[in-house]
Amino acid sequence: YSNLCSIITNTTGPFQNCHLHVDPAPYYYSCVYDLCLYTRANGMLCSAVEAYQTACAILEIQIPEWRSGLR
């Protein structure tokens, strides 16, 4: 599942502008853990990535659309 969750840590991905402000590592590891535990079938991947998006949004960092890249 690390390849799916890497959207959070990808240095050229949609969250790149947030990396300097919010450490992506804990969100990435949490994403991998959640997917191992629950699989991606029940929406866990989106939920895990949304957690990082929310942390970025709190700091008013704009994140481009990322959901289409999860397929």
C-alpha positions as a Python dict, from the first residue, in 0.01 Angstrom:
ca = {
    (1, 'Y'): (0, 0, 0),
    (2, 'S'): (301, 229, 20),
    (3, 'N'): (268, 315, -349),
    (4, 'L'): (-92, 432, -297),
    (5, 'C'): (-9, 638, 10),
    (6, 'S'): (298, 793, -153),
    (7, 'I'): (71, 1064, -297),
    (8, 'I'): (116, 1226, 45),
    (9, 'T'): (497, 1226, 35),
    (10, 'N'): (557, 1271, -339),
    (11, 'T'): (782, 1576, -372),
    (12, 'T'): (630, 1664, -709),
    (13, 'G'): (274, 1565, -619),
    (14, 'P'): (-29, 1770, -520),
    (15, 'F'): (85, 1808, -158),
    (16, 'Q'): (437, 1933, -232),
    (17, 'N'): (363, 2288, -114),
    (18, 'C'): (255, 2160, 224),
    (19, 'H'): (561, 1947, 302),
    (20, 'L'): (763, 2236, 448),
    (21, 'H'): (479, 2327, 683),
    (22, 'V'): (330, 1991, 784),
    (23, 'D'): (551, 1682, 807),
    (24, 'P'): (396, 1426, 571),
    (25, 'A'): (568, 1123, 729),
    (26, 'P'): (318, 1054, 1010),
    (27, 'Y'): (28, 1085, 767),
    (28, 'Y'): (198, 853, 519),
    (29, 'Y'): (266, 585, 781),
    (30, 'S'): (-86, 617, 916),
    (31, 'C'): (-221, 576, 563),
    (32, 'V'): (-21, 256, 506),
    (33, 'Y'): (-128, 121, 845),
    (34, 'D'): (-494, 198, 783),
    (35, 'L'): (-490, 34, 440),
    (36, 'C'): (-319, -276, 578),
    (37, 'L'): (-581, -298, 849),
    (38, 'Y'): (-895, -205, 655),
    (39, 'T'): (-806, -227, 281),
    (40, 'R'): (-886, 51, 38),
    (41, 'A'): (-1228, -89, -55),
    (42, 'N'): (-1414, 99, 215),
    (43, 'G'): (-1272, 443, 141),
    (44, 'M'): (-979, 431, 380),
    (45, 'L'): (-734, 563, 121),
    (46, 'C'): (-933, 881, 64),
    (47, 'S'): (-987, 924, 437),
    (48, 'A'): (-617, 888, 510),
    (49, 'V'): (-515, 1137, 240),
    (50, 'E'): (-791, 1377, 346),
    (51, 'A'): (-637, 1389, 693),
    (52, 'Y'): (-320, 1539, 544),
    (53, 'Q'): (-521, 1771, 322),
    (54, 'T'): (-706, 1897, 630),
    (55, 'A'): (-379, 1964, 813),
    (56, 'C'): (-261, 2167, 513),
    (57, 'A'): (-592, 2350, 484),
    (58, 'I'): (-573, 2460, 847),
    (59, 'L'): (-260, 2650, 746),
    (60, 'E'): (-446, 2786, 442),
    (61, 'I'): (-225, 2595, 199),
    (62, 'Q'): (-411, 2532, -124),
    (63, 'I'): (-392, 2174, -253),
    (64, 'P'): (-480, 2096, -614),
    (65, 'E'): (-732, 1821, -693),
    (66, 'W'): (-579, 1487, -595),
    (67, 'R'): (-859, 1230, -587),
    (68, 'S'): (-838, 1143, -957),
    (69, 'G'): (-475, 1041, -906),
    (70, 'L'): (-571, 764, -664),
    (71, 'R'): (-712, 531, -929),
}
